[in-house]
Amino acid sequence: MTAEAVKTDSSDHQVLIEQYRLLFRQAPLTVIATTLLVLLITWSFWDSLPQTYLMAWLGAMLTVNAIRLALYMAYIQQDQAKRLSRLLRASYIGVLILSGVIWSALALMGTVAGSFEQLVVITLILAGVYASAIASNSSVMSGFIGFSLPVILPVSAIFFYREEQHALLIAWSIILYTFFMSFAAFEVNRILRKNIWLAIENARLLKNVSRSRDELNNLNKRLANELEDEKESAMVLVQTRERLQGAVDYLAHISLIDGLTGIANRRGFDAFFQKEWSRARRNGENLALVMLDVDFFKQYNDAYGHQAGDECLKRIATVIDNSVRRSADLAARIGGEEFAILLPGTGLNGASSLASQIRATIGKLQIPHEDSPIARFVTLSAGVAAIRANRRTDPAMLFQAADQALYTAKKEGRNVVRIANEGRDGDGVVH
């Protein structure tokens, strides 16, 4: 096995372990919420369903919750020891599957002993449990599927065999609901995996930078002691220091650059944002932010392939970068198809004008996008905000205002520029 393959396997394993850590960390809150819910359900159906069945179901749910808490405590101990055994992971998935099966028993009780209306109410409860599993279990897809499918699919089968009016419609509605919610869970899992992988890679890169600096310092000390009186050796020392410093500077530089587009990445954007905010606050100046998002980019990737998607992002990044003419401004790629432009000393008028210019330029490129619902070519949506940096404002206010404006642009049809409108004189968004 090559060194690159070993490195890839190690990264994949680290990503998997972090996914399970996220899953385990949801356990306490999930257990509390589940316990309260099953107690409420038992109380609500006490007079309408067989009490013996309800008590058995309640006991089973509380037992499963106790087991889940015990596994969580085992996870805490193992996590402190910097390990997470395969047996513990498999046990937790098994408990999730068992919990899903017990939830489905509620629907069977409603079928055997309850009315059609009660069965519909139980179905709505199970649909809510299924939706909540996206937040609590989707970090590990085997856990999500193992819990969710036993919760929701049996009740759909029950409605297929019911003869009441609208039973068949409810059954197919459950099937469609399951499909779309599962798709959402897969998207959440994909984003989580990508973010975890990026965090691991960034940590590894920073570790390499730190190691290079340590090596440089050690080498400087050794060479300074050995070659102090030798002119020729001193020249070698200087040259070596320059080469190593250049390597360190290069590593530090590429850690702030997006590998695909060549403009700043999210880490570079955050560092520049903090620096410019501090400067603007000292001087009492404005700071404007433009956030841009490629409309329906997932559909573009699905239709033309990821290689074409990468080329599309490169062309868009080039337009954005070329539109930023001042050396004090920064263009960055902060997400998959999301870009940002930070404009020190700029108000809303200048920032919105720049955003409109970029949107128009992208439109003129006429990059084909047959699957876009709003145009036959690639388009951009943009959100613009500006703020005056002082003691009563912070960077998060500016970022949230621009992000909300971008959300408004998407909500109002996309391929538009929208401006944040929540400012106050000198404190909030500058109008």
C-alpha positions as CSV (number, residue, x, y, z in Angstrom):
1,M,0.0,0.0,0.0
2,T,1.4,3.4,-1.0
3,A,1.9,6.2,1.6
4,E,-0.8,8.2,-0.1
5,A,-3.3,5.3,0.3
6,V,-2.3,4.9,3.9
7,K,-2.9,8.6,4.5
8,T,-6.3,8.5,2.8
9,D,-7.4,5.5,4.9
10,S,-6.2,7.2,8.1
11,S,-8.2,10.4,7.2
12,D,-11.3,8.3,6.4
13,H,-11.1,6.5,9.7
14,Q,-10.7,9.9,11.6
15,V,-13.7,11.2,9.8
16,L,-15.7,8.1,10.8
17,I,-14.7,8.4,14.4
18,E,-15.7,12.1,14.5
19,Q,-19.1,11.2,13.0
20,Y,-19.6,8.7,15.8
21,R,-18.5,11.3,18.4
22,L,-21.2,13.6,17.0
23,L,-23.7,10.8,17.3
24,F,-22.8,10.0,20.9
25,R,-22.9,13.6,21.9
26,Q,-26.6,13.8,20.9
27,A,-27.5,11.0,23.4
28,P,-28.2,12.9,26.6
29,L,-30.6,15.4,24.9
30,T,-32.2,12.7,22.8
31,V,-32.8,10.5,25.9
32,I,-34.4,13.4,27.8
33,A,-36.6,14.5,24.9
34,T,-37.6,10.8,24.2
35,T,-38.5,10.1,27.8
36,L,-40.7,13.2,28.1
37,L,-42.4,12.3,24.8
38,V,-43.2,8.7,25.6
39,L,-44.5,9.8,29.0
40,L,-46.8,12.3,27.3
41,I,-47.9,9.7,24.8
42,T,-48.7,7.2,27.5
43,W,-50.7,9.8,29.4
44,S,-52.6,11.0,26.3
45,F,-53.6,7.5,25.1
46,W,-54.2,6.0,28.7
47,D,-58.0,5.9,28.3
48,S,-58.1,5.0,24.6
49,L,-55.5,2.2,24.2
50,P,-55.0,-1.0,26.3
51,Q,-53.2,0.1,29.4
52,T,-51.2,-3.2,29.6
53,Y,-49.9,-2.6,26.1
54,L,-49.1,1.0,26.9
55,M,-47.2,0.1,30.1
56,A,-45.2,-2.6,28.3
57,W,-44.3,-0.1,25.5
58,L,-43.4,2.6,28.0
59,G,-41.2,0.1,29.9
60,A,-39.4,-0.9,26.7
61,M,-38.8,2.7,25.7
62,L,-37.4,3.6,29.2
63,T,-35.2,0.5,29.1
64,V,-33.8,1.4,25.7
65,N,-33.1,5.0,27.0
66,A,-31.3,3.6,30.0
67,I,-29.1,1.4,27.8
68,R,-28.4,4.4,25.6
69,L,-27.3,6.4,28.6
70,A,-25.0,3.6,29.7
71,L,-23.4,3.4,26.3
72,Y,-23.0,7.2,26.4
73,M,-21.1,6.9,29.7
74,A,-18.9,4.2,28.2
75,Y,-18.2,6.6,25.3
76,I,-17.2,9.3,27.7
77,Q,-14.6,7.0,29.3
78,Q,-13.3,5.8,26.0
79,D,-13.2,9.3,24.5
80,Q,-11.1,10.5,27.5
81,A,-8.7,7.6,26.7
82,K,-8.6,8.9,23.0
83,R,-10.2,5.7,21.6
84,L,-13.6,4.6,20.4
85,S,-14.0,0.8,20.1
86,R,-15.8,-0.9,17.2
87,L,-17.9,-2.9,19.7
88,L,-19.2,0.3,21.4
89,R,-20.1,1.8,18.0
90,A,-21.9,-1.3,16.9
91,S,-23.8,-1.6,20.2
92,Y,-25.0,2.0,19.9
93,I,-26.3,1.4,16.3
94,G,-28.0,-1.8,17.6
95,V,-29.8,0.2,20.3
96,L,-30.9,2.8,17.7
97,I,-32.4,0.0,15.6
98,L,-34.2,-1.5,18.7
99,S,-35.5,2.0,19.6
100,G,-37.0,2.4,16.1
101,V,-38.7,-1.0,16.3
102,I,-40.2,-0.1,19.7
103,W,-41.5,3.2,18.2
104,S,-43.2,1.2,15.4
105,A,-45.0,-0.9,18.0
106,L,-47.0,2.3,18.9
107,A,-48.5,2.2,15.4
108,L,-49.4,-1.5,15.8
109,M,-51.2,-0.7,19.1
110,G,-53.1,2.0,17.3
111,T,-54.1,-0.5,14.6
112,V,-55.1,-3.3,16.9
113,A,-56.9,-1.4,19.6
114,G,-57.4,2.2,18.4
115,S,-59.6,4.1,16.0
116,F,-58.6,5.4,12.6
117,E,-58.3,8.9,14.0
118,Q,-56.0,7.7,16.7
119,L,-53.9,5.9,14.2
120,V,-53.5,9.1,12.2
121,V,-52.4,11.0,15.3
122,I,-49.9,8.3,16.1
123,T,-48.6,8.6,12.5
124,L,-48.1,12.3,12.9
125,I,-46.1,11.6,16.1
126,L,-43.9,9.0,14.3
127,A,-43.4,11.5,11.4
128,G,-42.1,14.0,14.0
129,V,-39.8,11.4,15.5
130,Y,-38.5,10.5,12.1
131,A,-37.8,14.2,11.3
132,S,-36.0,14.7,14.6
133,A,-33.7,11.8,13.7
134,I,-32.1,13.9,11.0
135,A,-30.7,16.2,13.7
136,S,-29.8,13.5,16.2
137,N,-28.7,10.5,14.1
138,S,-27.8,11.6,10.6
139,S,-24.1,12.1,11.4
140,V,-23.8,8.3,10.9
141,M,-26.1,7.1,8.2
142,S,-26.3,3.5,9.4
143,G,-27.7,4.9,12.7
144,F,-30.2,7.1,10.9
145,I,-31.4,4.4,8.6
146,G,-31.5,1.7,11.4
147,F,-33.6,4.0,13.6
148,S,-35.8,5.8,11.1
149,L,-37.0,3.1,8.7
150,P,-38.5,0.9,11.5
151,V,-40.2,4.0,12.8
152,I,-42.0,5.1,9.6
153,L,-42.3,2.3,7.1
154,P,-44.5,-0.1,9.1
155,V,-47.1,2.6,9.6
156,S,-47.2,3.2,5.8
157,A,-47.8,-0.5,5.3
158,I,-50.6,-0.4,7.8
159,F,-52.4,2.3,5.8
160,F,-52.0,0.4,2.6
161,Y,-54.2,-2.4,4.1
162,R,-56.7,-0.1,5.8
163,E,-60.1,0.3,4.0
164,E,-61.0,3.8,5.4
165,Q,-61.4,6.7,3.1
166,H,-58.0,8.5,2.4
167,A,-56.0,5.6,3.9
168,L,-54.3,4.9,0.6
169,L,-53.5,8.7,0.2
170,I,-51.9,8.7,3.7
171,A,-49.8,5.7,2.9
172,W,-48.4,7.2,-0.3
173,S,-47.9,10.5,1.5
174,I,-45.8,8.7,4.1
175,I,-43.7,7.1,1.4
176,L,-43.0,10.5,-0.3
177,Y,-42.3,12.0,3.1
178,T,-39.8,9.2,3.9
179,F,-38.1,9.7,0.5
180,F,-37.6,13.5,0.8
181,M,-36.6,13.4,4.5
182,S,-34.1,10.6,3.8
183,F,-32.6,12.8,1.0
184,A,-32.3,15.6,3.4
185,A,-30.5,13.3,5.9
186,F,-28.1,12.2,3.2
187,E,-27.3,15.8,2.4
188,V,-26.7,16.7,6.1
189,N,-24.4,13.6,6.4
190,R,-22.5,14.6,3.3
191,I,-21.9,18.2,4.5
192,L,-20.9,16.9,8.0
193,R,-18.4,14.5,6.5
194,K,-16.9,17.2,4.2
195,N,-16.6,19.7,7.1
196,I,-15.0,17.1,9.3
197,W,-12.6,16.1,6.6
198,L,-11.6,19.8,6.0
199,A,-11.1,20.4,9.7
200,I,-8.8,17.3,9.9
201,E,-6.8,18.4,6.8
202,N,-6.5,21.9,8.1
203,A,-5.2,20.6,11.5
204,R,-2.7,18.4,9.7
205,L,-1.5,21.3,7.6
206,L,-1.1,23.6,10.6
207,K,0.8,20.8,12.3
208,N,3.1,20.6,9.4
209,V,3.7,24.4,9.4
210,S,4.4,24.2,13.2
211,R,6.8,21.3,12.7
212,S,8.6,23.2,9.9
213,R,9.0,26.3,12.1
214,D,10.4,24.1,14.9
215,E,12.9,22.5,12.5
216,L,13.9,25.9,11.3
217,N,14.5,27.2,14.8
218,N,16.5,24.1,15.8
219,L,18.6,24.3,12.6
220,N,19.3,28.0,13.1
221,K,20.6,27.4,16.6
222,R,22.8,24.5,15.6
223,L,24.3,26.3,12.6
224,A,24.8,29.5,14.5
225,N,26.9,27.6,17.1
226,E,28.9,25.6,14.6
227,L,29.6,28.2,11.9
228,E,29.9,31.4,14.0
229,D,33.5,32.1,13.0
230,E,33.4,30.9,9.4
231,K,32.3,33.4,6.7
232,E,31.6,30.8,4.1
233,S,29.6,28.7,6.5
234,A,27.7,31.8,7.7
235,M,26.6,32.3,4.1
236,V,25.4,28.8,3.9
237,L,23.4,29.4,7.1
238,V,21.8,32.5,5.7
239,Q,20.8,30.7,2.5
240,T,19.4,27.8,4.4
241,R,17.4,30.0,6.6
242,E,16.0,31.8,3.6
243,R,15.0,28.6,1.9
244,L,13.3,27.2,5.0
245,Q,11.6,30.5,5.8
246,G,10.4,30.6,2.2
247,A,9.0,27.0,2.6
248,V,7.3,28.0,5.9
249,D,5.8,31.2,4.3
250,Y,4.6,29.1,1.4
251,L,2.9,26.6,3.6
252,A,1.3,29.4,5.6
253,H,0.2,31.1,2.4
254,I,-1.4,28.0,0.7
255,S,-3.3,27.3,3.9
256,L,-5.2,30.5,3.3
257,I,-5.8,29.9,-0.5
258,D,-8.6,27.9,-2.0
259,G,-7.0,25.1,-4.0
260,L,-9.6,25.1,-6.8
261,T,-10.1,28.8,-7.6
262,G,-6.9,30.4,-6.4
263,I,-8.6,33.1,-4.3
264,A,-8.8,33.2,-0.5
265,N,-10.5,30.3,1.3
266,R,-12.7,30.5,4.4
267,R,-9.7,30.5,6.7
268,G,-8.1,33.4,4.8
269,F,-11.4,35.2,4.7
270,D,-11.9,34.9,8.5
271,A,-8.3,36.1,9.2
272,F,-8.7,39.1,6.9
273,F,-12.1,39.9,8.3
274,Q,-10.8,40.0,11.9
275,K,-7.8,42.2,10.9
276,E,-10.0,44.6,8.9
277,W,-12.6,44.8,11.6
278,S,-10.0,45.8,14.2
279,R,-8.6,48.5,11.9
280,A,-12.1,49.8,11.0
281,R,-13.0,49.9,14.7
282,R,-9.9,51.9,15.6
283,N,-10.7,54.4,12.8
284,G,-14.5,54.4,13.2
285,E,-14.9,53.4,9.5
286,N,-17.5,51.4,7.6
287,L,-17.0,47.8,6.5
288,A,-19.1,46.3,3.7
289,L,-19.7,42.6,2.9
290,V,-21.1,41.1,-0.3
291,M,-22.1,37.4,-0.2
292,L,-22.8,35.6,-3.5
293,D,-24.2,32.2,-4.2
294,V,-24.3,30.3,-7.5
295,D,-28.0,29.6,-8.2
296,F,-29.0,25.9,-8.5
297,F,-25.4,24.7,-8.5
298,K,-26.3,21.2,-7.4
299,Q,-28.5,20.8,-10.5
300,Y,-25.5,22.1,-12.6
301,N,-23.2,19.5,-11.1
302,D,-25.8,16.7,-11.6
303,A,-26.4,17.7,-15.2
304,Y,-22.8,18.5,-16.4
305,G,-20.6,16.6,-13.9
306,H,-18.3,17.7,-11.1
307,Q,-15.4,18.5,-13.5
308,A,-17.6,21.0,-15.4
309,G,-18.8,22.3,-12.0
310,D,-15.2,23.0,-11.0
311,E,-14.5,24.8,-14.2
312,C,-17.7,26.9,-13.7
313,L,-16.6,27.9,-10.2
314,K,-13.1,28.9,-11.5
315,R,-14.7,31.2,-14.1
316,I,-17.0,32.8,-11.6
317,A,-14.1,33.2,-9.1
318,T,-12.1,34.9,-11.8
319,V,-14.9,37.4,-12.5
320,I,-15.3,38.1,-8.8
321,D,-11.6,38.5,-8.3
322,N,-11.2,40.8,-11.3
323,S,-14.0,43.0,-10.1
324,V,-12.3,43.7,-6.8
325,R,-9.9,46.4,-7.9
326,R,-8.7,47.9,-4.6
327,S,-5.8,46.2,-2.9
328,A,-7.6,46.6,0.5
329,D,-10.5,44.5,-0.7
330,L,-10.7,40.7,-0.5
331,A,-12.6,38.1,-2.6
332,A,-12.9,34.6,-1.1
333,R,-14.6,31.3,-1.6
334,I,-16.2,30.5,1.7
335,G,-18.2,27.4,0.8
336,G,-18.9,25.0,-2.0
337,E,-20.6,27.5,-4.4
338,E,-20.6,30.5,-2.0
339,F,-18.3,33.5,-2.3
340,A,-17.8,36.6,-0.3
341,I,-16.2,40.1,-0.9
342,L,-15.0,42.2,2.0
343,L,-14.9,45.9,1.3
344,P,-13.2,48.2,3.9
345,G,-14.3,51.8,4.0
346,T,-17.3,51.1,1.8
347,G,-21.0,51.8,2.3
348,L,-24.1,50.1,0.9
349,N,-24.2,52.0,-2.3
350,G,-20.7,51.0,-3.4
351,A,-21.1,47.4,-2.3
352,S,-24.5,46.9,-3.9
353,S,-23.2,48.5,-7.2
354,L,-20.2,46.0,-7.2
355,A,-22.6,43.1,-6.5
356,S,-24.9,44.2,-9.4
357,Q,-21.9,44.5,-11.7
358,I,-20.6,41.0,-10.8
359,R,-24.1,39.5,-11.3
360,A,-24.4,41.2,-14.7
361,T,-20.9,40.0,-15.8
362,I,-21.7,36.4,-14.8
363,G,-24.9,36.6,-16.9
364,K,-22.9,37.8,-19.9
365,L,-20.7,34.8,-19.7
366,Q,-23.7,32.7,-20.8
367,I,-22.4,29.6,-19.1
368,P,-25.1,27.0,-20.2
369,H,-27.3,25.7,-17.4
370,E,-30.3,23.9,-18.9
371,D,-31.5,22.6,-15.6
372,S,-31.9,26.0,-14.0
373,P,-35.5,26.8,-13.3
374,I,-34.9,30.6,-13.8
375,A,-32.6,30.9,-16.8
376,R,-30.8,28.9,-19.5
377,F,-27.4,29.9,-18.1
378,V,-25.6,30.2,-14.8
379,T,-26.8,33.0,-12.5
380,L,-25.8,34.5,-9.1
381,S,-27.8,35.7,-6.1
382,A,-26.2,38.3,-3.8
383,G,-26.7,39.8,-0.4
384,V,-25.2,43.1,0.6
385,A,-24.6,44.6,4.1
386,A,-22.5,47.4,5.6
387,I,-21.8,48.3,9.1
388,R,-19.8,50.9,11.1
389,A,-17.3,49.2,13.4
390,N,-17.5,50.4,17.0
391,R,-18.0,49.1,20.5
392,R,-21.6,48.2,20.0
393,T,-21.1,46.2,16.8
394,D,-19.2,43.0,16.0
395,P,-18.2,41.0,12.9
396,A,-21.0,38.5,13.4
397,M,-23.6,41.3,13.0
398,L,-22.2,42.2,9.5
399,F,-22.0,38.5,8.5
400,Q,-25.5,37.7,9.6
401,A,-26.9,40.8,7.9
402,A,-25.3,39.9,4.6
403,D,-26.3,36.3,4.9
404,Q,-29.9,37.3,5.6
405,A,-29.9,39.5,2.6
406,L,-28.6,36.6,0.5
407,Y,-31.4,34.4,1.9
408,T,-33.9,37.1,0.8
409,A,-32.4,37.1,-2.7
410,K,-32.9,33.4,-3.0
411,K,-36.3,33.5,-1.5
412,E,-37.4,36.2,-4.0
413,G,-36.5,34.2,-7.1
414,R,-32.7,34.3,-7.2
415,N,-30.5,36.1,-9.8
416,V,-31.0,39.3,-7.9
417,V,-29.1,41.5,-5.5
418,R,-30.7,42.3,-2.1
419,I,-29.5,44.7,0.5
420,A,-29.8,44.3,4.3
421,N,-32.3,46.8,5.8
422,E,-31.8,46.5,9.5
423,G,-29.3,49.2,10.3
424,R,-29.2,52.1,12.7
425,D,-27.3,55.3,12.5
426,G,-23.7,54.5,13.0
427,D,-24.3,51.1,14.7
428,G,-26.1,48.7,12.4
429,V,-26.2,48.4,8.7
430,V,-25.2,51.6,7.0
431,H,-27.8,52.9,4.5
